[in-house]
């Protein structure tokens, strides 16, 4: 451990051991990641960096591909100055009926009933509230330069700026993903089958 605390590698190796996941070391062209098997789904944790010219920004992300039976989509993030502007411009805002949660977060989706059922789950709300920063959604794909998704495939997707090395935060994120996937299965949004999409090139 360095003078500034654990490195990302040290923290993520410790995380992987604590949740019985696999730590995959990075290489010259590929970053390190953690792979966690839950039922027939795979949940992946990694980082990536975007260059903005004179500087660069590194993001921590977590992804879990799944079969999306009814093209369900949602997005949740904390309220702030930009979210209020978006709401004023007509972005859909679904309230789940929990006052403190509705006051803190913007939730959007294409099926109001399914969104409400998802976030009426206390464990899911509690795990979301434990994240100081969160952008959590269902993505249909990652664009033309990303991995190739079939029409019935989507992914749970979490993203924040910076590198998360806090073990508790990361454990809660993995738990959040498992709880949401379970809720998706119970509500008929998905089935417990591994999608064919490959997020990483061999």
C-alpha positions in Angstrom: 0.0 0.0 0.0 1.4 3.4 -1.0 1.3 6.6 1.1 -1.9 7.6 -0.6 -3.7 4.4 0.3 -4.5 1.3 -1.7 -3.9 1.3 -5.4 -6.8 0.4 -7.7 -5.3 -3.0 -8.3 -5.0 -3.7 -4.6 -8.5 -2.5 -3.8 -10.1 -4.4 -6.7 -8.2 -7.6 -5.9 -9.5 -7.3 -2.3 -13.0 -6.7 -3.6 -12.9 -9.7 -5.9 -11.8 -11.9 -3.0 -14.5 -10.6 -0.7 -17.4 -11.3 -3.2 -15.9 -14.5 -4.8 -15.4 -12.7 -8.1 -12.6 -12.8 -10.6 -9.9 -10.1 -11.0 -8.6 -9.8 -14.5 -5.3 -8.0 -14.8 -4.9 -5.3 -17.4 -2.4 -5.2 -20.3 -0.9 -2.6 -22.5 -4.2 -2.1 -24.5 -6.8 -3.4 -22.0 -7.5 -2.2 -18.5 -8.1 -4.4 -15.5 -11.6 -5.5 -14.4 -13.6 -7.5 -12.0 -16.0 -10.1 -13.2 -18.8 -11.4 -11.0 -21.0 -14.3 -11.9 -24.6 -14.1 -10.6 -26.9 -16.9 -11.7 -26.5 -16.9 -15.5 -25.6 -13.2 -15.7 -22.1 -11.6 -15.7 -21.5 -8.3 -13.9 -18.4 -6.4 -15.0 -16.5 -3.6 -13.2 -13.8 -1.6 -15.0 -12.6 1.9 -15.8 -12.0 3.8 -19.0 -10.4 7.2 -19.8 -11.6 9.8 -22.3 -9.1 12.4 -23.6 -10.4 15.9 -23.8 -7.4 17.3 -25.6 -5.2 18.9 -22.9 -6.5 16.7 -20.2 -8.3 13.4 -19.6 -11.2 12.1 -17.5 -11.3 8.6 -16.0 -14.7 6.9 -15.3 -15.6 3.9 -13.2 -18.4 1.8 -14.7 -20.3 -1.3 -14.0 -22.2 -3.3 -16.7 -24.4 -6.3 -16.8 -25.9 -7.5 -20.1 -29.3 -9.1 -20.0 -32.2 -10.2 -22.2 -34.7 -7.3 -22.3 -38.0 -8.9 -23.2 -40.1 -5.7 -23.4 -37.5 -3.1 -24.3 -37.7 -1.7 -20.8 -35.6 1.4 -20.1 -35.0 3.6 -17.1 -32.4 6.1 -15.9 -31.9 7.5 -12.4 -29.5 10.2 -11.2 -29.4 12.7 -8.4 -31.2 16.0 -8.7 -29.1 19.0 -9.4 -29.0 22.2 -11.4 -28.7 20.4 -14.8 -31.4 17.9 -13.9 -33.8 20.7 -13.1 -33.1 22.3 -16.5 -33.8 18.9 -18.2 -37.0 18.5 -16.3 -38.1 22.0 -17.4 -37.4 21.1 -21.0 -39.8 18.2 -20.8 -37.7 15.2 -19.7 -40.0 12.5 -18.2 -39.8 12.4 -14.4 -41.5 9.4 -12.7 -42.2 9.7 -9.0 -42.4 6.4 -7.1 -44.3 7.7 -4.1 -41.5 7.7 -1.6 -41.2 11.4 -0.7 -37.5 11.5 0.4 -36.4 9.4 -2.6 -38.5 11.4 -5.1 -37.0 14.6 -3.7 -33.4 13.4 -4.2 -33.5 11.7 -7.5 -34.7 12.1 -11.1 -36.1 8.9 -12.5 -37.1 8.5 -16.2 -38.4 5.5 -18.0 -40.6 4.1 -20.8 -43.0 2.1 -18.5 -44.2 4.0 -15.5 -45.7 0.9 -13.7 -42.5 -1.1 -14.1 -40.3 1.8 -12.9 -42.5 2.3 -9.8 -42.5 -1.4 -9.0 -38.7 -1.5 -9.3 -38.0 1.5 -7.0 -40.7 0.5 -4.5 -38.2 -2.2 -3.5 -36.7 -0.8 -0.3 -33.4 -2.7 -0.7 -32.9 -1.2 -4.1 -33.7 2.3 -2.9 -31.4 1.9 0.1 -28.5 0.7 -2.1 -29.0 3.7 -4.4 -29.0 6.1 -1.6 -25.7 4.7 -0.3 -24.0 6.0 -3.4 -22.8 9.6 -3.1 -22.9 9.9 -6.9 -24.9 7.8 -9.3 -25.9 7.5 -12.9 -27.7 4.2 -13.3 -29.7 3.1 -16.3 -30.7 0.5 -18.8 -28.8 1.1 -22.1 -29.9 -0.5 -25.3 -26.3 -0.5 -26.6 -23.1 1.4 -26.5 -23.2 3.0 -29.9 -21.7 2.0 -33.2 -18.2 1.7 -31.9 -19.2 -0.4 -28.9 -19.9 -4.1 -28.5 -22.7 -5.6 -30.8 -26.0 -6.1 -29.0 -28.8 -8.2 -30.4 -32.3 -6.6 -30.6 -33.4 -8.3 -27.4 -30.2 -7.5 -25.5 -29.6 -4.5 -23.2 -27.3 -3.8 -20.2 -27.6 -2.4 -16.7 -25.1 0.4 -16.7 -23.6 2.5 -13.9 -21.1 5.3 -14.4 -19.3 7.9 -12.3 -16.3 10.1 -12.8 -13.1 9.0 -11.0 -11.8 5.7 -9.8 -13.7 4.0 -7.0 -11.5 2.1 -4.6 -13.8 2.1 -1.6 -14.6 -1.6 -1.0 -17.9 -0.9 0.7 -19.1 1.3 -2.1 -18.1 -1.3 -4.7 -19.7 -4.2 -2.7 -22.9 -2.2 -2.5 -22.8 -1.6 -6.3 -22.5 -5.3 -7.0 -25.4 -6.0 -4.6 -27.5 -3.3 -6.3 -27.0 -5.0 -9.7 -28.0 -8.4 -8.3 -31.1 -7.0 -6.6 -32.2 -5.2 -9.8 -31.6 -8.2 -12.0 -33.7 -10.3 -9.5 -36.5 -7.7 -9.7 -36.3 -7.7 -13.5 -36.7 -11.5 -13.5 -39.6 -11.5 -11.0 -41.5 -8.8 -13.0 -40.9 -10.4 -16.4 -38.6 -7.8 -17.7 -35.8 -10.4 -18.2 -35.1 -14.1 -18.0 -32.1 -15.8 -16.4 -30.2 -16.5 -19.6 -26.7 -15.3 -20.5 -26.8 -12.9 -23.5 -24.5 -13.5 -26.4 -23.0 -10.0 -26.5 -19.3 -9.8 -25.6 -18.2 -6.6 -23.8 -14.5 -7.4 -24.2 -12.5 -8.6 -27.1 -10.5 -11.7 -26.5 
